[in-house]
């Protein structure tokens, strides 16, 4: 790994994953700080949603966490080809709801240095593990993992409710 030079901005790495079923969605986010620390978050989406929407929800949550932690330069690694291609402008976004997600991402990243790189699912195991864990009833939260139940889409208003963020 290349050392950060005096003039280089520290780069954060973010892995995101999401999936849905008929009733809920689930997302996992893993942030890697430039100093090597890891921040993990699992999110249950308690509303009807699609797989592509959940991928955007995971991306937006990851961006929110990274920005709150002070990041301004990041590489995001989702495994969603559709979302990555829409954000990178190689796919056109035709669905109105997807356009709203894309606009939200553009708004959040307008003052950031950001790159999205689609990776194979096999290289996204930590984020996938967190997303799967978020769907358990009851949601069992591992130590030192942030967890949320989200009551509505991030593009439809506020609806995040903290479930547990205890650090035992």
C-alpha positions as CSV (number, residue, x, y, z in Angstrom):
1,X,0.0,0.0,0.0
2,X,1.3,3.4,-0.9
3,X,2.0,5.8,1.9
4,X,0.1,9.1,2.0
5,X,2.3,12.0,0.9
6,X,2.2,15.4,2.5
7,X,0.0,16.8,-0.2
8,X,-2.2,13.7,-0.7
9,X,-5.7,13.6,0.8
10,X,-6.3,10.5,2.9
11,X,-8.6,8.1,1.1
12,X,-11.4,6.2,2.9
13,X,-12.6,2.9,1.5
14,X,-16.3,2.0,1.7
15,X,-17.9,-1.4,0.9
16,X,-21.6,-1.4,0.6
17,X,-24.2,-4.1,-0.1
18,X,-28.0,-4.4,0.0
19,X,-30.8,-6.7,-0.8
20,X,-34.5,-7.0,-0.3
21,X,-37.5,-9.3,-0.2
22,X,-41.2,-8.7,-0.3
23,X,-41.4,-6.9,3.1
24,X,-38.0,-5.4,4.0
25,X,-34.6,-4.5,2.8
26,X,-31.2,-4.9,4.5
27,X,-27.9,-3.2,4.0
28,X,-24.4,-3.5,5.2
29,X,-21.7,-0.8,5.2
30,X,-18.0,-1.2,6.0
31,X,-15.8,1.9,6.2
32,X,-12.0,1.6,6.3
33,X,-10.3,4.7,7.5
34,X,-6.9,5.9,6.1
35,X,-5.4,4.9,9.4
36,X,-6.7,1.3,9.1
37,X,-9.6,1.4,11.5
38,X,-12.8,-0.4,10.4
39,X,-16.4,0.9,11.1
40,X,-19.2,-1.5,10.4
41,X,-22.9,-0.8,10.1
42,X,-26.0,-2.9,9.5
43,X,-29.4,-1.4,8.5
44,X,-32.8,-3.0,8.3
45,X,-35.2,-1.2,6.0
46,X,-38.7,-1.7,7.4
47,X,-40.5,-0.7,4.2
48,X,-41.1,-2.3,0.9
49,X,-38.2,-1.7,-1.5
50,X,-36.4,-3.1,-4.5
51,X,-32.8,-4.5,-4.6
52,X,-31.6,-1.5,-6.6
53,X,-33.2,0.9,-4.1
54,X,-31.5,-0.9,-1.2
55,X,-28.1,-0.6,-3.0
56,X,-28.6,3.1,-3.1
57,X,-29.8,3.2,0.5
58,X,-26.5,1.4,1.5
59,X,-24.5,3.8,-0.6
60,X,-26.1,6.9,0.9
61,X,-25.8,5.5,4.5
62,X,-22.1,4.8,3.8
63,X,-21.5,8.3,2.5
64,X,-23.4,9.8,5.5
65,X,-21.2,7.8,7.9
66,X,-17.9,8.7,6.1
67,X,-18.8,12.4,5.9
68,X,-19.8,12.5,9.6
69,X,-16.4,10.9,10.4
70,X,-14.6,13.7,8.4
71,X,-13.9,11.9,5.1
72,X,-13.7,14.0,1.9
73,X,-11.9,11.5,-0.3
74,X,-13.1,8.0,-0.8
75,X,-13.4,5.0,-3.0
76,X,-16.7,3.1,-2.7
77,X,-16.9,-0.6,-3.6
78,X,-20.4,-1.8,-4.2
79,X,-21.2,-5.1,-6.0
80,X,-24.2,-3.6,-7.8
81,X,-23.5,-3.1,-11.4
82,X,-26.7,-1.1,-12.0
83,X,-26.1,1.5,-9.3
84,X,-22.4,1.8,-10.0
85,X,-23.0,2.3,-13.7
86,X,-25.8,4.9,-13.0
87,X,-23.6,6.9,-10.6
88,X,-20.6,6.7,-13.0
89,X,-22.9,7.7,-15.9
90,X,-22.4,4.7,-18.1
91,X,-26.1,3.7,-17.6
92,X,-28.9,6.1,-18.0
93,X,-31.3,6.3,-15.1
94,X,-34.8,6.0,-16.5
95,X,-37.0,5.2,-13.4
96,X,-38.1,8.4,-11.5
97,X,-37.4,6.9,-8.1
98,X,-33.9,5.9,-9.2
99,X,-33.3,9.4,-10.6
100,X,-34.2,10.7,-7.1
101,X,-31.6,8.4,-5.5
102,X,-29.0,9.4,-8.1
103,X,-29.7,13.1,-7.4
104,X,-29.3,12.5,-3.7
105,X,-25.9,10.8,-4.3
106,X,-24.8,13.6,-6.6
107,X,-25.8,16.2,-4.0
108,X,-23.9,14.4,-1.2
109,X,-20.7,13.9,-3.4
110,X,-20.5,17.3,-5.1
111,X,-17.8,18.6,-2.8
112,X,-16.0,15.2,-2.4
113,X,-13.4,13.3,-4.2
114,X,-15.1,10.0,-4.9
115,X,-14.8,7.0,-7.1
116,X,-17.2,4.1,-7.4
117,X,-15.7,0.7,-8.4
118,X,-18.0,-2.3,-8.9
119,X,-16.5,-5.4,-7.4
120,X,-17.6,-9.1,-7.5
121,X,-19.9,-10.2,-4.7
122,X,-17.1,-12.5,-3.4
123,X,-15.0,-9.5,-2.7
124,X,-17.8,-7.8,-0.7
125,X,-18.2,-10.5,2.0
126,X,-18.1,-8.2,5.1
127,X,-20.8,-5.8,3.8
128,X,-22.8,-8.8,2.6
129,X,-22.5,-10.5,6.1
130,X,-23.8,-7.3,7.8
131,X,-26.7,-7.0,5.3
132,X,-27.7,-10.6,6.0
133,X,-27.5,-10.2,9.8
134,X,-29.8,-7.1,9.6
135,X,-32.6,-9.4,8.4
136,X,-32.6,-11.7,11.4
137,X,-35.6,-11.6,13.8
138,X,-34.7,-10.3,16.3
139,X,-31.8,-8.4,14.8
140,X,-28.7,-9.7,16.6
141,X,-26.1,-7.0,16.7
142,X,-22.4,-8.0,17.0
143,X,-20.2,-6.0,19.4
144,X,-18.9,-2.8,18.0
145,X,-21.3,-2.7,15.0
146,X,-23.6,0.2,14.5
147,X,-27.1,-0.8,13.7
148,X,-30.3,0.9,12.6
149,X,-33.8,0.2,11.7
150,X,-34.9,2.6,8.9
151,X,-38.6,3.3,8.7
152,X,-38.7,5.1,5.4
153,X,-36.5,5.7,2.4
154,X,-33.7,8.3,2.7
155,X,-35.2,10.1,-0.3
156,X,-38.7,10.2,1.2
157,X,-37.8,12.1,4.4
158,X,-36.4,11.2,7.8
159,X,-37.0,7.7,9.1
160,X,-33.9,6.4,10.8
161,X,-34.2,5.1,14.3
162,X,-31.2,3.9,16.2
163,X,-31.6,0.3,17.5
164,X,-28.2,-0.3,19.1
165,X,-24.7,1.2,19.0
166,X,-23.4,-0.2,22.2
167,X,-19.7,-0.8,22.4
168,X,-19.3,-3.6,24.9
